[in-house]
């Protein structure tokens, strides 16, 4: 939905990378109503628990 599959799966892969040093901050900037909350919910479903 909204064409965010590529974005959420790519970001999930990056955030799940074992060599990534934590902590990390990610900013998501877009117009109101463009699907930011949708993308975050989708991303939460794709990133393994504990990452």
Buried (B, 14 or more C-beta within 10 A) or exposed (E): EEEBEEBBEEBBEEBEEEEEEEEEEEEEEEEEEEBBEEBBEBBEEBBEEEE
